[in-house]
Amino acid sequence: MQWKQVLSTMQPYKPGRSSEEVKQAYHLTNVVKLASNENPYGCASTVAEFLSSTSMPFEIYPDGHGTTLRAKLAEKHGVEESSILFGNGSDEIISIISRALLDEKVHTIMPSPSFPQYAHNAKIEGADITEILLKNEHHDLNDFIEAINERTAIIWVCNPNNPTGSLIPTAELESFLERVPENILVVLDEAYFEYVTDSDHVDSIGLIDRFPNVLVLRTFSKAYGLASFRIGYAVGSSDIITELNKVRNPFNTNTLAVAVATKALEDDAFIDMCRELNEEQRKRYSSFANEKGIHMYDSETNFVLMEVPGDADEASEYLLQHGYIIRSGNALGTPGYVRITIGTEEQNTGLLQAFTLLLQEKGR
Ligand SMILES: Cc1ncc(COP(=O)(O)O)c(C=O)c1O
């Protein structure tokens, strides 16, 4: 086979361990998964009721245009319907963008550490990659500007950033966008937008008119609690969306996903509740970190990146044995830290107890 050469340097995505697997391996009756930034409150009860009472023509291909969802989202965001692109999760949109713009002749800029799919897709397309290290825990957008060259096609900005949870101040973001040449696509990946509570933060979809080279990514996988349906979307100028639609597979989102996402948009109260509960619980993590004298990144998301004593893989293993699946920073480019999804009050109480035991074990 004549595989792309770069594949010999890559590995297939390795999913974290499932709760069932961990239960069996460690003889546990209860395992809590706080590893993938899913919503611990599930989805809105209105969505769950809708799902159990609805029937659909499963033998028919989905509406590839996502008509109902498109109309609702266009209204919600005050944009034209032609400004929206749907993906099988925002993961798929990242690969559509990469496929449409990247090849061996072009260059792309992204933060590091950050969401790994930007680099993963860019590698497959053979693009030249510049990774910009975080400075003082944040994206330094001046460094992004300095990295631009005549071949730069895409700049990826993860805001808030995964795995650190940090948010770019709005004024900094706007000043950056003013300096990026118009022929470079700026992708603002905002998977955790619904969790942001910083009052300075503006809805960046409102920036698209001023900066037509901006494409905003959002997802139903996080605050909406619909990760298993695989649906996300991009909002941008209709010219950009038209080009991306040429690359998109015709039936990339399914009937059920479009229907439940449409339903979920009717329940803003659920999202508000999740944001508030998440913020309350996030404060518990920062108080804990302060009290124990361990470092935690400021987070505007539903996860925290917390320092651990010793090796992060060992700390993750210890927490796993106590029934908590979290992510080791070793796999995320943040050695010495673990990323913990903020769970329910009860889940966090248990996690923090196990974390306390870990600190004691290490004499901290
Ligand atoms: C920053 C970021 N972007 C995109 C995604 C992908 O989300 P989706 O489930 O919509 O594919 C994730 C998922 O963890 C994420 O953290």
The ligand as a Tripos MOL2 file, in Angstrom:
@<TRIPOS>MOLECULE
LIG
   16    16     1     0     0
SMALL
NO_CHARGES

@<TRIPOS>ATOM
      1 C1        -11.6430   22.4550   21.9920 C.3       1 LIG1
      2 C2        -12.4460   21.3550   21.4010 C.ar      1 LIG1
      3 N1        -12.8370   21.4590   20.1370 N.ar      1 LIG1
      4 C3        -13.5700   20.4980   19.5550 C.ar      1 LIG1
      5 C4        -13.9280   19.3720   20.2570 C.ar      1 LIG1
      6 C5        -14.6960   18.3040   19.5440 C.3       1 LIG1
      7 O1        -16.0220   18.2960   19.9280 O.3       1 LIG1
      8 P1        -17.1240   17.4960   19.1520 P.3       1 LIG1
      9 O2        -17.6870   16.5200   20.0990 O.co2     1 LIG1
     10 O3        -18.1080   18.5300   18.6940 O.co2     1 LIG1
     11 O4        -16.4730   16.8320   17.9590 O.co2     1 LIG1
     12 C6        -13.5350   19.2120   21.5840 C.ar      1 LIG1
     13 C7        -13.8830   17.9940   22.3310 C.2       1 LIG1
     14 O5        -13.3750   17.6800   23.3550 O.2       1 LIG1
     15 C8        -12.7770   20.2410   22.1730 C.ar      1 LIG1
     16 O6        -12.3460   20.1500   23.4360 O.3       1 LIG1
@<TRIPOS>BOND
     1     1     2 1
     2     2     3 ar
     3     2    15 ar
     4     3     4 ar
     5     4     5 ar
     6     5     6 1
     7     5    12 ar
     8     6     7 1
     9     7     8 1
    10     8     9 2
    11     8    10 1
    12     8    11 1
    13    12    13 1
    14    12    15 ar
    15    13    14 2
    16    15    16 1
@<TRIPOS>SUBSTRUCTURE
     1 LIG1         1 GROUP 0 **** ****
